[in-house]
Amino acid sequence: MKNAIERSRKNQIDRIGRDKDNKKKEEFEFAEFWKLRNEELAIAEQQEREEERSRRVELTNYLKK
């Protein structure tokens, strides 16, 4: 009986440890996903600004002709 209680206690401690590890891993993956997504958005916004500037330059050059 005592062995069963000790085994149960050990299993519970192991489960809690795995749960904590899984939660940390999930939080890390979530943070990495959003970090990557934010970088992608920043690049897209930069490209959009560059395209807009390029269109303005082209329009200005066209109007000067």
N, C-alpha and C positions, 0 to 999 in steps of 0.2 A: 504494500500500500504506500509506504513511504517513498519507494522508488518511483511509483506512478506519479505521485505528487511532484517529486523533483523533476521527472521527465516533462510533466505538464508545464511546470514553471519555466524550465529551460526552453521548451518549445514556444511559450508565450514571449519570453525575452527575445528569442531569435526572430519571431514574427514581427515584433515591434521594431527590432533593428532593421529588418528587411523593409518594412514599411517606411521607416525614416530614410533609408538609402534610396528607395524608389521615389519618394517625394523629392529628395534633393536632386536626383537625376532628372525628374520631370521638370522641376523648376529651372535647372540648367538648360535643358533642351528648349524650353519655352523662351528663356532669355536669349539663347543663341538664335532661335527662329526670328524673334523680333529685331534683334541686332542686324541680322542679314536683311530682313525686310526693310528696315529703316535705311540701310545703306543703298539698297536697290531703289527706294523711293528718292533718296537724295540724288542719285545718279540720273534718274529719269527727270527730276526737276531741273537739274543742271543742263541736261540735253535740251529740254524744252526752252529754257532761257536762251541757250546758244542758238537754237533754231529761230526763235523770235527775233533775236538781234540780227541774225543773218537775213531774215525776211525784211526787216527795217532797212538794212543797208542796201539790199537789192532794190527795194522800192524807192529809196532815196536816189540811188544811182539811175534808176529808170526815169524818175521825174526830172533829173538834171539834164537829160538828153534833149 
